[in-house]
Amino acid sequence: MNIVSDGVAEERAAEAGRKFAELMRVMAKLRAPGGCPWDRRQTFETIKPYLLEETYEVMDAIDRRDWQGLAEELGDLLLQPVFFAAMAAEEGLFEISDSLEAINQKLVRRHPHVFGNATAETPEDVKLRWDEIKKGEKAARGAAAEASVLDGVPRNLPALVEAEKISHKAAGLGFEWPEIGGVLEKLQEEAAELARAQNEGDKAHVEHEIGDLLFTLVNLSRFLKVDPEQALRKTNARFRRRFAHVEKQAGGELADVPLERMEQWWQEAKGLEN
C-alpha cells in the first residue's frame, strides 16, 4: 500500500476540490432555468434508482479489475450525491457543504485512536469503539431508542445483504448456534421442509420455505466468515463464463441442441477453468 505524504495529499485535495467545484457548477447550470429539461424535471424519488444502479456498476468494475472503468464509474456515482444535494439546496433543506462537514467530523470523532489519545490495537478494537461512539452520538441527539437491535439495519437493503446484517446482529447478542453442526442440521431441516411444501403444491408455502432456506444459507456463510453476496456474485460470473462457452460451441443457437450435448460442453468449460 502506497501511503502518500501530507504534502502530496494536500495537492490531490486541492485538485479534487477544483474538479468538484466544476461538477457543482455544471449541475447548477443543468438545473437552472434554460438548462436541461430532463435534469430539471428530476426529483429525489426519480433519481434514487440511479444511485443503486451506479453503485452496482462500480462493484462490477472492481470485480472485473477494470481500473480505468472504475475511475469513470466512480465519477458517475459521485454525480448522484451532487444531484441530491443540488435539489436539497434549491428547497432550502441543506447544502452539500453540510454533508461534507458532517462526514469529516464523523470520521475524526469515530477515530480517536488516530485523531485523539485513544488506542486501538486491532481492527476489532476499532469496530467496537466505532459502535460505542455511534451509540453515544444517538443518545446525545436524543434519538429514540430502537425497539429492536435489528431496527438499525435498513429495510430497503438488498435481501441477501439485509439477511447477513440482521443475523450478524442477532448472533452478536448470543442468538447463535454453538458450532457449525447446528447450522448444517438446520440447512437439512429447511431443505426437507421445502420438499414437503413442494409436494403439497402450495405455492405460498414453497415461497416461505425457500426464504427460510436462503436465510439459513446466509447464516452458514456468516458462520464460515464468507460474504454471501460476494460468493453468489462469483458463482454468477462462473455461470456466465461457462454458458458463454456452451453458446460458442453451439454457434449461438441452443434451441435444438440436446441437453446431453450442452452438459458435455458445460463440463468442458469447467475443465478449462482448472
Secondary structure as UniProt FT lines:
FT   HELIX           6..31
FT   TURN            33..34
FT   HELIX           37..41
FT   HELIX           44..63
FT   TURN            64..65
FT   HELIX           67..90
FT   TURN            91..92
FT   HELIX           96..109
FT   HELIX           112..115
FT   HELIX           123..141
FT   HELIX           149..152
FT   TURN            155..156
FT   HELIX           159..172
FT   TURN            173..174
FT   HELIX           180..200
FT   HELIX           203..223
FT   TURN            224..225
FT   HELIX           228..249
FT   TURN            250..252
FT   TURN            255..256
FT   HELIX           259..273
//
